[in-house]
Amino acid sequence: MNEKNEPVNFEVIYQVTDRFIDTFSFLNVSRDDNEHIYLAVDDKTGDGLSYDCSYNTLKISFGKEEDMNVLYKRFCQYYTYIQKELRK
């Protein structure tokens, strides 16, 4: 959430996305017309990272898993990483 109510800094979003994908070994699946990633998926887990068309909304989705605690752990890893990166 942009607490300062400022416009999205696209360069920050693009950089955070690239670092997230490298850190968590997600694959680049889809790019926009300017070659920026808007959808990436982890082949092992089925987890996904995606944005709406304006890069204002980040969505984290999860693959199938029998244990909710495993999903919660991955969510915490992703969320903590993204928050740390955005605060920089």
PyMOL Python script that loads the backbone (N, CA, C, O; Angstrom):
from pymol import cmd

cmd.read_pdbstr("""\
ATOM      1  N   MET A   1       0.845  -1.178   0.000  1.00  0.00           N
ATOM      2  CA  MET A   1       0.000   0.000   0.000  1.00  0.00           C
ATOM      3  C   MET A   1       0.888   1.238   0.000  1.00  0.00           C
ATOM      4  O   MET A   1       1.836   1.338   0.779  1.00  0.00           O
ATOM      5  N   ASN A   2       0.576   2.153  -0.862  1.00  0.00           N
ATOM      6  CA  ASN A   2       1.321   3.398  -0.938  1.00  0.00           C
ATOM      7  C   ASN A   2       0.739   4.357   0.084  1.00  0.00           C
ATOM      8  O   ASN A   2      -0.275   5.005  -0.177  1.00  0.00           O
ATOM      9  N   GLU A   3       1.370   4.453   1.240  1.00  0.00           N
ATOM     10  CA  GLU A   3       0.853   5.262   2.341  1.00  0.00           C
ATOM     11  C   GLU A   3       0.929   6.762   2.069  1.00  0.00           C
ATOM     12  O   GLU A   3       0.225   7.539   2.712  1.00  0.00           O
ATOM     13  N   LYS A   4       1.764   7.173   1.139  1.00  0.00           N
ATOM     14  CA  LYS A   4       1.896   8.590   0.813  1.00  0.00           C
ATOM     15  C   LYS A   4       0.925   9.020  -0.278  1.00  0.00           C
ATOM     16  O   LYS A   4       0.871  10.195  -0.643  1.00  0.00           O
ATOM     17  N   ASN A   5       0.153   8.058  -0.799  1.00  0.00           N
ATOM     18  CA  ASN A   5      -0.827   8.339  -1.845  1.00  0.00           C
ATOM     19  C   ASN A   5      -0.191   8.977  -3.075  1.00  0.00           C
ATOM     20  O   ASN A   5      -0.754   9.891  -3.678  1.00  0.00           O
ATOM     21  N   GLU A   6       0.988   8.484  -3.435  1.00  0.00           N
ATOM     22  CA  GLU A   6       1.702   8.973  -4.601  1.00  0.00           C
ATOM     23  C   GLU A   6       1.506   8.002  -5.763  1.00  0.00           C
ATOM     24  O   GLU A   6       1.135   6.848  -5.552  1.00  0.00           O
ATOM     25  N   PRO A   7       1.752   8.463  -6.977  1.00  0.00           N
ATOM     26  CA  PRO A   7       1.645   7.562  -8.134  1.00  0.00           C
ATOM     27  C   PRO A   7       2.646   6.400  -8.023  1.00  0.00           C
ATOM     28  O   PRO A   7       3.667   6.508  -7.344  1.00  0.00           O
ATOM     29  N   VAL A   8       2.340   5.328  -8.680  1.00  0.00           N
ATOM     30  CA  VAL A   8       3.222   4.164  -8.684  1.00  0.00           C
ATOM     31  C   VAL A   8       4.537   4.537  -9.348  1.00  0.00           C
ATOM     32  O   VAL A   8       4.556   5.139 -10.421  1.00  0.00           O
ATOM     33  N   ASN A   9       5.629   4.175  -8.701  1.00  0.00           N
ATOM     34  CA  ASN A   9       6.945   4.339  -9.301  1.00  0.00           C
ATOM     35  C   ASN A   9       7.237   3.034 -10.035  1.00  0.00           C
ATOM     36  O   ASN A   9       7.677   2.057  -9.430  1.00  0.00           O
ATOM     37  N   PHE A  10       6.994   3.026 -11.315  1.00  0.00           N
ATOM     38  CA  PHE A  10       7.097   1.807 -12.104  1.00  0.00           C
ATOM     39  C   PHE A  10       8.483   1.185 -12.060  1.00  0.00           C
ATOM     40  O   PHE A  10       8.612  -0.039 -12.020  1.00  0.00           O
ATOM     41  N   GLU A  11       9.519   2.010 -12.067  1.00  0.00           N
ATOM     42  CA  GLU A  11      10.875   1.458 -12.030  1.00  0.00           C
ATOM     43  C   GLU A  11      11.108   0.649 -10.761  1.00  0.00           C
ATOM     44  O   GLU A  11      11.771  -0.387 -10.796  1.00  0.00           O
ATOM     45  N   VAL A  12      10.572   1.113  -9.652  1.00  0.00           N
ATOM     46  CA  VAL A  12      10.693   0.367  -8.396  1.00  0.00           C
ATOM     47  C   VAL A  12       9.978  -0.974  -8.518  1.00  0.00           C
ATOM     48  O   VAL A  12      10.522  -2.006  -8.126  1.00  0.00           O
ATOM     49  N   ILE A  13       8.767  -0.964  -9.057  1.00  0.00           N
ATOM     50  CA  ILE A  13       7.989  -2.195  -9.213  1.00  0.00           C
ATOM     51  C   ILE A  13       8.733  -3.183 -10.115  1.00  0.00           C
ATOM     52  O   ILE A  13       8.819  -4.369  -9.798  1.00  0.00           O
ATOM     53  N   TYR A  14       9.263  -2.704 -11.222  1.00  0.00           N
ATOM     54  CA  TYR A  14       9.982  -3.581 -12.142  1.00  0.00           C
ATOM     55  C   TYR A  14      11.213  -4.194 -11.469  1.00  0.00           C
ATOM     56  O   TYR A  14      11.481  -5.385 -11.625  1.00  0.00           O
ATOM     57  N   GLN A  15      11.954  -3.382 -10.727  1.00  0.00           N
ATOM     58  CA  GLN A  15      13.150  -3.878 -10.050  1.00  0.00           C
ATOM     59  C   GLN A  15      12.802  -4.887  -8.959  1.00  0.00           C
ATOM     60  O   GLN A  15      13.451  -5.927  -8.850  1.00  0.00           O
ATOM     61  N   VAL A  16      11.789  -4.591  -8.156  1.00  0.00           N
ATOM     62  CA  VAL A  16      11.371  -5.517  -7.101  1.00  0.00           C
ATOM     63  C   VAL A  16      10.916  -6.839  -7.713  1.00  0.00           C
ATOM     64  O   VAL A  16      11.235  -7.908  -7.192  1.00  0.00           O
ATOM     65  N   THR A  17      10.178  -6.770  -8.806  1.00  0.00           N
ATOM     66  CA  THR A  17       9.706  -7.981  -9.476  1.00  0.00           C
ATOM     67  C   THR A  17      10.876  -8.818  -9.976  1.00  0.00           C
ATOM     68  O   THR A  17      10.898 -10.033  -9.780  1.00  0.00           O
ATOM     69  N   ASP A  18      11.838  -8.183 -10.612  1.00  0.00           N
ATOM     70  CA  ASP A  18      13.011  -8.912 -11.108  1.00  0.00           C
ATOM     71  C   ASP A  18      13.769  -9.585  -9.968  1.00  0.00           C
ATOM     72  O   ASP A  18      14.177 -10.740 -10.089  1.00  0.00           O
ATOM     73  N   ARG A  19      13.958  -8.867  -8.861  1.00  0.00           N
ATOM     74  CA  ARG A  19      14.682  -9.446  -7.719  1.00  0.00           C
ATOM     75  C   ARG A  19      13.879 -10.567  -7.071  1.00  0.00           C
ATOM     76  O   ARG A  19      14.451 -11.574  -6.653  1.00  0.00           O
ATOM     77  N   PHE A  20      12.564 -10.406  -6.982  1.00  0.00           N
ATOM     78  CA  PHE A  20      11.708 -11.456  -6.420  1.00  0.00           C
ATOM     79  C   PHE A  20      11.841 -12.736  -7.235  1.00  0.00           C
ATOM     80  O   PHE A  20      12.017 -13.820  -6.680  1.00  0.00           O
ATOM     81  N   ILE A  21      11.758 -12.603  -8.538  1.00  0.00           N
ATOM     82  CA  ILE A  21      11.834 -13.763  -9.430  1.00  0.00           C
ATOM     83  C   ILE A  21      13.183 -14.459  -9.297  1.00  0.00           C
ATOM     84  O   ILE A  21      13.248 -15.688  -9.286  1.00  0.00           O
ATOM     85  N   ASP A  22      14.253 -13.686  -9.198  1.00  0.00           N
ATOM     86  CA  ASP A  22      15.576 -14.278  -9.010  1.00  0.00           C
ATOM     87  C   ASP A  22      15.696 -14.965  -7.652  1.00  0.00           C
ATOM     88  O   ASP A  22      16.240 -16.065  -7.553  1.00  0.00           O
ATOM     89  N   THR A  23      15.192 -14.321  -6.621  1.00  0.00           N
ATOM     90  CA  THR A  23      15.306 -14.848  -5.259  1.00  0.00           C
ATOM     91  C   THR A  23      14.526 -16.142  -5.081  1.00  0.00           C
ATOM     92  O   THR A  23      15.019 -17.082  -4.458  1.00  0.00           O
ATOM     93  N   PHE A  24      13.311 -16.199  -5.625  1.00  0.00           N
ATOM     94  CA  PHE A  24      12.440 -17.355  -5.408  1.00  0.00           C
ATOM     95  C   PHE A  24      12.385 -18.305  -6.613  1.00  0.00           C
ATOM     96  O   PHE A  24      11.581 -19.237  -6.634  1.00  0.00           O
ATOM     97  N   SER A  25      13.227 -18.070  -7.598  1.00  0.00           N
ATOM     98  CA  SER A  25      13.333 -18.945  -8.776  1.00  0.00           C
ATOM     99  C   SER A  25      12.014 -19.120  -9.527  1.00  0.00           C
ATOM    100  O   SER A  25      11.704 -20.212 -10.002  1.00  0.00           O
ATOM    101  N   PHE A  26      11.247 -18.047  -9.630  1.00  0.00           N
ATOM    102  CA  PHE A  26      10.044 -18.072 -10.458  1.00  0.00           C
ATOM    103  C   PHE A  26      10.464 -17.932 -11.914  1.00  0.00           C
ATOM    104  O   PHE A  26      11.536 -17.402 -12.207  1.00  0.00           O
ATOM    105  N   LEU A  27       9.625 -18.403 -12.819  1.00  0.00           N
ATOM    106  CA  LEU A  27       9.898 -18.277 -14.238  1.00  0.00           C
ATOM    107  C   LEU A  27       9.188 -17.056 -14.803  1.00  0.00           C
ATOM    108  O   LEU A  27       8.071 -16.738 -14.396  1.00  0.00           O
ATOM    109  N   ASN A  28       9.835 -16.376 -15.739  1.00  0.00           N
ATOM    110  CA  ASN A  28       9.181 -15.271 -16.433  1.00  0.00           C
ATOM    111  C   ASN A  28       8.170 -15.866 -17.402  1.00  0.00           C
ATOM    112  O   ASN A  28       8.551 -16.523 -18.371  1.00  0.00           O
ATOM    113  N   VAL A  29       6.915 -15.647 -17.153  1.00  0.00           N
ATOM    114  CA  VAL A  29       5.891 -16.263 -17.990  1.00  0.00           C
ATOM    115  C   VAL A  29       5.322 -15.266 -18.988  1.00  0.00           C
ATOM    116  O   VAL A  29       5.235 -15.559 -20.180  1.00  0.00           O
ATOM    117  N   SER A  30       4.944 -14.117 -18.519  1.00  0.00           N
ATOM    118  CA  SER A  30       4.304 -13.138 -19.411  1.00  0.00           C
ATOM    119  C   SER A  30       4.887 -11.747 -19.188  1.00  0.00           C
ATOM    120  O   SER A  30       5.182 -11.335 -18.066  1.00  0.00           O
ATOM    121  N   ARG A  31       5.040 -11.044 -20.311  1.00  0.00           N
ATOM    122  CA  ARG A  31       5.548  -9.674 -20.283  1.00  0.00           C
ATOM    123  C   ARG A  31       4.569  -8.752 -20.993  1.00  0.00           C
ATOM    124  O   ARG A  31       3.817  -9.176 -21.870  1.00  0.00           O
ATOM    125  N   ASP A  32       4.592  -7.481 -20.596  1.00  0.00           N
ATOM    126  CA  ASP A  32       3.729  -6.509 -21.254  1.00  0.00           C
ATOM    127  C   ASP A  32       4.380  -6.039 -22.557  1.00  0.00           C
ATOM    128  O   ASP A  32       5.431  -6.547 -22.948  1.00  0.00           O
ATOM    129  N   ASP A  33       3.761  -5.078 -23.220  1.00  0.00           N
ATOM    130  CA  ASP A  33       4.273  -4.583 -24.504  1.00  0.00           C
ATOM    131  C   ASP A  33       5.641  -3.917 -24.389  1.00  0.00           C
ATOM    132  O   ASP A  33       6.358  -3.781 -25.380  1.00  0.00           O
ATOM    133  N   ASN A  34       5.998  -3.502 -23.169  1.00  0.00           N
ATOM    134  CA  ASN A  34       7.302  -2.881 -22.937  1.00  0.00           C
ATOM    135  C   ASN A  34       8.314  -3.862 -22.346  1.00  0.00           C
ATOM    136  O   ASN A  34       9.370  -3.459 -21.859  1.00  0.00           O
ATOM    137  N   GLU A  35       7.977  -5.161 -22.394  1.00  0.00           N
ATOM    138  CA  GLU A  35       8.849  -6.236 -21.927  1.00  0.00           C
ATOM    139  C   GLU A  35       9.011  -6.313 -20.410  1.00  0.00           C
ATOM    140  O   GLU A  35       9.961  -6.928 -19.926  1.00  0.00           O
ATOM    141  N   HIS A  36       8.097  -5.697 -19.652  1.00  0.00           N
ATOM    142  CA  HIS A  36       8.129  -5.798 -18.196  1.00  0.00           C
ATOM    143  C   HIS A  36       7.275  -6.993 -17.766  1.00  0.00           C
ATOM    144  O   HIS A  36       6.199  -7.235 -18.314  1.00  0.00           O
ATOM    145  N   ILE A  37       7.771  -7.725 -16.784  1.00  0.00           N
ATOM    146  CA  ILE A  37       7.083  -8.926 -16.312  1.00  0.00           C
ATOM    147  C   ILE A  37       5.822  -8.542 -15.555  1.00  0.00           C
ATOM    148  O   ILE A  37       5.859  -7.689 -14.668  1.00  0.00           O
ATOM    149  N   TYR A  38       4.699  -9.175 -15.909  1.00  0.00           N
ATOM    150  CA  TYR A  38       3.476  -8.980 -15.139  1.00  0.00           C
ATOM    151  C   TYR A  38       2.918 -10.298 -14.605  1.00  0.00           C
ATOM    152  O   TYR A  38       1.927 -10.303 -13.874  1.00  0.00           O
ATOM    153  N   LEU A  39       3.548 -11.411 -14.965  1.00  0.00           N
ATOM    154  CA  LEU A  39       3.134 -12.715 -14.453  1.00  0.00           C
ATOM    155  C   LEU A  39       4.336 -13.638 -14.430  1.00  0.00           C
ATOM    156  O   LEU A  39       5.046 -13.779 -15.425  1.00  0.00           O
ATOM    157  N   ALA A  40       4.558 -14.270 -13.277  1.00  0.00           N
ATOM    158  CA  ALA A  40       5.630 -15.260 -13.139  1.00  0.00           C
ATOM    159  C   ALA A  40       5.125 -16.377 -12.246  1.00  0.00           C
ATOM    160  O   ALA A  40       4.333 -16.151 -11.331  1.00  0.00           O
ATOM    161  N   VAL A  41       5.597 -17.594 -12.525  1.00  0.00           N
ATOM    162  CA  VAL A  41       5.103 -18.773 -11.805  1.00  0.00           C
ATOM    163  C   VAL A  41       6.282 -19.640 -11.379  1.00  0.00           C
ATOM    164  O   VAL A  41       7.282 -19.746 -12.090  1.00  0.00           O
ATOM    165  N   ASP A  42       6.149 -20.252 -10.216  1.00  0.00           N
ATOM    166  CA  ASP A  42       7.117 -21.240  -9.745  1.00  0.00           C
ATOM    167  C   ASP A  42       6.645 -22.604 -10.231  1.00  0.00           C
ATOM    168  O   ASP A  42       5.573 -23.065  -9.839  1.00  0.00           O
ATOM    169  N   ASP A  43       7.433 -23.251 -11.078  1.00  0.00           N
ATOM    170  CA  ASP A  43       7.043 -24.544 -11.644  1.00  0.00           C
ATOM    171  C   ASP A  43       6.874 -25.633 -10.584  1.00  0.00           C
ATOM    172  O   ASP A  43       6.029 -26.515 -10.735  1.00  0.00           O
ATOM    173  N   LYS A  44       7.660 -25.579  -9.524  1.00  0.00           N
ATOM    174  CA  LYS A  44       7.595 -26.619  -8.492  1.00  0.00           C
ATOM    175  C   LYS A  44       6.326 -26.522  -7.645  1.00  0.00           C
ATOM    176  O   LYS A  44       5.667 -27.530  -7.390  1.00  0.00           O
ATOM    177  N   THR A  45       5.989 -25.310  -7.213  1.00  0.00           N
ATOM    178  CA  THR A  45       4.869 -25.128  -6.283  1.00  0.00           C
ATOM    179  C   THR A  45       3.571 -24.714  -6.976  1.00  0.00           C
ATOM    180  O   THR A  45       2.483 -24.943  -6.448  1.00  0.00           O
ATOM    181  N   GLY A  46       3.684 -24.109  -8.150  1.00  0.00           N
ATOM    182  CA  GLY A  46       2.516 -23.553  -8.817  1.00  0.00           C
ATOM    183  C   GLY A  46       2.162 -22.167  -8.320  1.00  0.00           C
ATOM    184  O   GLY A  46       1.160 -21.595  -8.749  1.00  0.00           O
ATOM    185  N   ASP A  47       2.977 -21.610  -7.412  1.00  0.00           N
ATOM    186  CA  ASP A  47       2.735 -20.263  -6.896  1.00  0.00           C
ATOM    187  C   ASP A  47       2.947 -19.247  -8.013  1.00  0.00           C
ATOM    188  O   ASP A  47       3.768 -19.449  -8.908  1.00  0.00           O
ATOM    189  N   GLY A  48       2.188 -18.145  -7.944  1.00  0.00           N
ATOM    190  CA  GLY A  48       2.302 -17.123  -8.963  1.00  0.00           C
ATOM    191  C   GLY A  48       2.385 -15.723  -8.398  1.00  0.00           C
ATOM    192  O   GLY A  48       1.868 -15.446  -7.316  1.00  0.00           O
ATOM    193  N   LEU A  49       3.034 -14.848  -9.129  1.00  0.00           N
ATOM    194  CA  LEU A  49       3.121 -13.430  -8.827  1.00  0.00           C
ATOM    195  C   LEU A  49       2.602 -12.708 -10.061  1.00  0.00           C
ATOM    196  O   LEU A  49       3.084 -12.944 -11.169  1.00  0.00           O
ATOM    197  N   SER A  50       1.616 -11.826  -9.875  1.00  0.00           N
ATOM    198  CA  SER A  50       1.067 -11.122 -11.037  1.00  0.00           C
ATOM    199  C   SER A  50       0.593  -9.729 -10.648  1.00  0.00           C
ATOM    200  O   SER A  50       0.390  -9.425  -9.473  1.00  0.00           O
ATOM    201  N   TYR A  51       0.423  -8.897 -11.659  1.00  0.00           N
ATOM    202  CA  TYR A  51      -0.035  -7.519 -11.493  1.00  0.00           C
ATOM    203  C   TYR A  51      -1.241  -7.277 -12.381  1.00  0.00           C
ATOM    204  O   TYR A  51      -1.455  -7.974 -13.372  1.00  0.00           O
ATOM    205  N   ASP A  52      -2.036  -6.262 -12.001  1.00  0.00           N
ATOM    206  CA  ASP A  52      -3.084  -5.802 -12.907  1.00  0.00           C
ATOM    207  C   ASP A  52      -2.415  -4.971 -14.008  1.00  0.00           C
ATOM    208  O   ASP A  52      -1.200  -4.780 -13.979  1.00  0.00           O
ATOM    209  N   CYS A  53      -3.178  -4.484 -14.959  1.00  0.00           N
ATOM    210  CA  CYS A  53      -2.595  -3.793 -16.118  1.00  0.00           C
ATOM    211  C   CYS A  53      -1.920  -2.471 -15.764  1.00  0.00           C
ATOM    212  O   CYS A  53      -1.120  -1.968 -16.552  1.00  0.00           O
ATOM    213  N   SER A  54      -2.219  -1.900 -14.609  1.00  0.00           N
ATOM    214  CA  SER A  54      -1.603  -0.626 -14.229  1.00  0.00           C
ATOM    215  C   SER A  54      -0.475  -0.793 -13.220  1.00  0.00           C
ATOM    216  O   SER A  54       0.120   0.198 -12.796  1.00  0.00           O
ATOM    217  N   TYR A  55      -0.171  -2.017 -12.830  1.00  0.00           N
ATOM    218  CA  TYR A  55       0.850  -2.326 -11.830  1.00  0.00           C
ATOM    219  C   TYR A  55       0.525  -1.704 -10.475  1.00  0.00           C
ATOM    220  O   TYR A  55       1.430  -1.475  -9.674  1.00  0.00           O
ATOM    221  N   ASN A  56      -0.740  -1.430 -10.208  1.00  0.00           N
ATOM    222  CA  ASN A  56      -1.174  -0.916  -8.915  1.00  0.00           C
ATOM    223  C   ASN A  56      -1.528  -2.035  -7.946  1.00  0.00           C
ATOM    224  O   ASN A  56      -1.478  -1.841  -6.731  1.00  0.00           O
ATOM    225  N   THR A  57      -1.882  -3.190  -8.466  1.00  0.00           N
ATOM    226  CA  THR A  57      -2.310  -4.302  -7.624  1.00  0.00           C
ATOM    227  C   THR A  57      -1.407  -5.504  -7.849  1.00  0.00           C
ATOM    228  O   THR A  57      -1.265  -5.994  -8.969  1.00  0.00           O
ATOM    229  N   LEU A  58      -0.802  -5.967  -6.770  1.00  0.00           N
ATOM    230  CA  LEU A  58       0.037  -7.152  -6.797  1.00  0.00           C
ATOM    231  C   LEU A  58      -0.777  -8.330  -6.275  1.00  0.00           C
ATOM    232  O   LEU A  58      -1.441  -8.224  -5.244  1.00  0.00           O
ATOM    233  N   LYS A  59      -0.724  -9.439  -6.981  1.00  0.00           N
ATOM    234  CA  LYS A  59      -1.455 -10.635  -6.575  1.00  0.00           C
ATOM    235  C   LYS A  59      -0.462 -11.776  -6.398  1.00  0.00           C
ATOM    236  O   LYS A  59       0.364 -12.044  -7.270  1.00  0.00           O
ATOM    237  N   ILE A  60      -0.560 -12.438  -5.253  1.00  0.00           N
ATOM    238  CA  ILE A  60       0.219 -13.650  -5.012  1.00  0.00           C
ATOM    239  C   ILE A  60      -0.783 -14.786  -4.945  1.00  0.00           C
ATOM    240  O   ILE A  60      -1.711 -14.762  -4.136  1.00  0.00           O
ATOM    241  N   SER A  61      -0.594 -15.771  -5.789  1.00  0.00           N
ATOM    242  CA  SER A  61      -1.477 -16.939  -5.784  1.00  0.00           C
ATOM    243  C   SER A  61      -0.647 -18.172  -5.474  1.00  0.00           C
ATOM    244  O   SER A  61       0.575 -18.175  -5.622  1.00  0.00           O
ATOM    245  N   PHE A  62      -1.331 -19.214  -5.044  1.00  0.00           N
ATOM    246  CA  PHE A  62      -0.623 -20.409  -4.593  1.00  0.00           C
ATOM    247  C   PHE A  62      -1.114 -21.643  -5.326  1.00  0.00           C
ATOM    248  O   PHE A  62      -2.293 -21.771  -5.656  1.00  0.00           O
ATOM    249  N   GLY A  63      -0.171 -22.550  -5.572  1.00  0.00           N
ATOM    250  CA  GLY A  63      -0.501 -23.829  -6.165  1.00  0.00           C
ATOM    251  C   GLY A  63      -1.179 -24.725  -5.145  1.00  0.00           C
ATOM    252  O   GLY A  63      -1.377 -24.335  -3.994  1.00  0.00           O
ATOM    253  N   LYS A  64      -1.528 -25.918  -5.570  1.00  0.00           N
ATOM    254  CA  LYS A  64      -2.208 -26.869  -4.690  1.00  0.00           C
ATOM    255  C   LYS A  64      -1.254 -27.343  -3.595  1.00  0.00           C
ATOM    256  O   LYS A  64      -0.073 -27.599  -3.830  1.00  0.00           O
ATOM    257  N   GLU A  65      -1.805 -27.447  -2.408  1.00  0.00           N
ATOM    258  CA  GLU A  65      -1.037 -27.904  -1.258  1.00  0.00           C
ATOM    259  C   GLU A  65      -2.003 -28.480  -0.233  1.00  0.00           C
ATOM    260  O   GLU A  65      -3.064 -27.905   0.008  1.00  0.00           O
ATOM    261  N   GLU A  66      -1.655 -29.588   0.361  1.00  0.00           N
ATOM    262  CA  GLU A  66      -2.523 -30.222   1.350  1.00  0.00           C
ATOM    263  C   GLU A  66      -2.407 -29.588   2.733  1.00  0.00           C
ATOM    264  O   GLU A  66      -3.345 -29.666   3.527  1.00  0.00           O
ATOM    265  N   ASP A  67      -1.285 -28.971   3.029  1.00  0.00           N
ATOM    266  CA  ASP A  67      -1.024 -28.423   4.354  1.00  0.00           C
ATOM    267  C   ASP A  67      -1.058 -26.892   4.298  1.00  0.00           C
ATOM    268  O   ASP A  67      -0.193 -26.274   3.678  1.00  0.00           O
ATOM    269  N   MET A  68      -2.047 -26.289   4.938  1.00  0.00           N
ATOM    270  CA  MET A  68      -2.177 -24.819   4.947  1.00  0.00           C
ATOM    271  C   MET A  68      -0.970 -24.144   5.587  1.00  0.00           C
ATOM    272  O   MET A  68      -0.642 -23.009   5.241  1.00  0.00           O
ATOM    273  N   ASN A  69      -0.310 -24.824   6.511  1.00  0.00           N
ATOM    274  CA  ASN A  69       0.862 -24.245   7.160  1.00  0.00           C
ATOM    275  C   ASN A  69       2.007 -24.049   6.164  1.00  0.00           C
ATOM    276  O   ASN A  69       2.784 -23.102   6.289  1.00  0.00           O
ATOM    277  N   VAL A  70       2.110 -24.925   5.196  1.00  0.00           N
ATOM    278  CA  VAL A  70       3.128 -24.792   4.156  1.00  0.00           C
ATOM    279  C   VAL A  70       2.833 -23.542   3.315  1.00  0.00           C
ATOM    280  O   VAL A  70       3.737 -22.772   2.992  1.00  0.00           O
ATOM    281  N   LEU A  71       1.557 -23.357   2.967  1.00  0.00           N
ATOM    282  CA  LEU A  71       1.170 -22.166   2.207  1.00  0.00           C
ATOM    283  C   LEU A  71       1.416 -20.902   3.011  1.00  0.00           C
ATOM    284  O   LEU A  71       1.914 -19.907   2.482  1.00  0.00           O
ATOM    285  N   TYR A  72       1.068 -20.942   4.283  1.00  0.00           N
ATOM    286  CA  TYR A  72       1.268 -19.775   5.153  1.00  0.00           C
ATOM    287  C   TYR A  72       2.751 -19.408   5.235  1.00  0.00           C
ATOM    288  O   TYR A  72       3.108 -18.231   5.193  1.00  0.00           O
ATOM    289  N   LYS A  73       3.602 -20.414   5.352  1.00  0.00           N
ATOM    290  CA  LYS A  73       5.040 -20.166   5.427  1.00  0.00           C
ATOM    291  C   LYS A  73       5.537 -19.500   4.147  1.00  0.00           C
ATOM    292  O   LYS A  73       6.304 -18.539   4.203  1.00  0.00           O
ATOM    293  N   ARG A  74       5.104 -20.006   3.001  1.00  0.00           N
ATOM    294  CA  ARG A  74       5.516 -19.395   1.729  1.00  0.00           C
ATOM    295  C   ARG A  74       4.964 -17.983   1.604  1.00  0.00           C
ATOM    296  O   ARG A  74       5.670 -17.084   1.148  1.00  0.00           O
ATOM    297  N   PHE A  75       3.698 -17.772   2.004  1.00  0.00           N
ATOM    298  CA  PHE A  75       3.125 -16.427   1.965  1.00  0.00           C
ATOM    299  C   PHE A  75       3.975 -15.467   2.791  1.00  0.00           C
ATOM    300  O   PHE A  75       4.299 -14.371   2.333  1.00  0.00           O
ATOM    301  N   CYS A  76       4.333 -15.867   3.993  1.00  0.00           N
ATOM    302  CA  CYS A  76       5.141 -15.008   4.864  1.00  0.00           C
ATOM    303  C   CYS A  76       6.492 -14.690   4.237  1.00  0.00           C
ATOM    304  O   CYS A  76       6.972 -13.561   4.336  1.00  0.00           O
ATOM    305  N   GLN A  77       7.103 -15.674   3.595  1.00  0.00           N
ATOM    306  CA  GLN A  77       8.375 -15.431   2.918  1.00  0.00           C
ATOM    307  C   GLN A  77       8.211 -14.401   1.808  1.00  0.00           C
ATOM    308  O   GLN A  77       8.981 -13.445   1.722  1.00  0.00           O
ATOM    309  N   TYR A  78       7.213 -14.600   0.966  1.00  0.00           N
ATOM    310  CA  TYR A  78       6.983 -13.683  -0.158  1.00  0.00           C
ATOM    311  C   TYR A  78       6.644 -12.275   0.349  1.00  0.00           C
ATOM    312  O   TYR A  78       7.228 -11.286  -0.094  1.00  0.00           O
ATOM    313  N   TYR A  79       5.697 -12.206   1.280  1.00  0.00           N
ATOM    314  CA  TYR A  79       5.221 -10.912   1.783  1.00  0.00           C
ATOM    315  C   TYR A  79       6.357 -10.139   2.459  1.00  0.00           C
ATOM    316  O   TYR A  79       6.548  -8.951   2.203  1.00  0.00           O
ATOM    317  N   THR A  80       7.099 -10.820   3.316  1.00  0.00           N
ATOM    318  CA  THR A  80       8.203 -10.168   4.020  1.00  0.00           C
ATOM    319  C   THR A  80       9.242  -9.653   3.039  1.00  0.00           C
ATOM    320  O   THR A  80       9.741  -8.537   3.183  1.00  0.00           O
ATOM    321  N   TYR A  81       9.564 -10.457   2.053  1.00  0.00           N
ATOM    322  CA  TYR A  81      10.551 -10.054   1.054  1.00  0.00           C
ATOM    323  C   TYR A  81      10.067  -8.817   0.286  1.00  0.00           C
ATOM    324  O   TYR A  81      10.810  -7.847   0.137  1.00  0.00           O
ATOM    325  N   ILE A  82       8.841  -8.856  -0.192  1.00  0.00           N
ATOM    326  CA  ILE A  82       8.296  -7.731  -0.970  1.00  0.00           C
ATOM    327  C   ILE A  82       8.255  -6.460  -0.135  1.00  0.00           C
ATOM    328  O   ILE A  82       8.638  -5.396  -0.621  1.00  0.00           O
ATOM    329  N   GLN A  83       7.802  -6.547   1.104  1.00  0.00           N
ATOM    330  CA  GLN A  83       7.740  -5.368   1.976  1.00  0.00           C
ATOM    331  C   GLN A  83       9.134  -4.790   2.195  1.00  0.00           C
ATOM    332  O   GLN A  83       9.322  -3.575   2.133  1.00  0.00           O
ATOM    333  N   LYS A  84      10.100  -5.651   2.449  1.00  0.00           N
ATOM    334  CA  LYS A  84      11.469  -5.187   2.669  1.00  0.00           C
ATOM    335  C   LYS A  84      11.983  -4.454   1.435  1.00  0.00           C
ATOM    336  O   LYS A  84      12.598  -3.394   1.548  1.00  0.00           O
ATOM    337  N   GLU A  85      11.735  -5.015   0.270  1.00  0.00           N
ATOM    338  CA  GLU A  85      12.197  -4.405  -0.972  1.00  0.00           C
ATOM    339  C   GLU A  85      11.504  -3.066  -1.245  1.00  0.00           C
ATOM    340  O   GLU A  85      12.149  -2.111  -1.677  1.00  0.00           O
ATOM    341  N   LEU A  86      10.221  -2.997  -1.001  1.00  0.00           N
ATOM    342  CA  LEU A  86       9.486  -1.757  -1.274  1.00  0.00           C
ATOM    343  C   LEU A  86       9.866  -0.639  -0.301  1.00  0.00           C
ATOM    344  O   LEU A  86       9.806   0.539  -0.652  1.00  0.00           O
ATOM    345  N   ARG A  87      10.248  -1.003   0.896  1.00  0.00           N
ATOM    346  CA  ARG A  87      10.629   0.021   1.889  1.00  0.00           C
ATOM    347  C   ARG A  87      11.972   0.659   1.555  1.00  0.00           C
ATOM    348  O   ARG A  87      12.263   1.765   2.010  1.00  0.00           O
ATOM    349  N   LYS A  88      12.786  -0.024   0.769  1.00  0.00           N
ATOM    350  CA  LYS A  88      14.089   0.557   0.372  1.00  0.00           C
ATOM    351  C   LYS A  88      13.839   1.824  -0.397  1.00  0.00           C
ATOM    352  O   LYS A  88      14.787   2.480  -0.830  1.00  0.00           O
TER     353      LYS A  88
END
""", "prot")
cmd.dss("prot")
cmd.show_as("cartoon", "prot")
cmd.util.cbc("prot")
cmd.orient("prot")
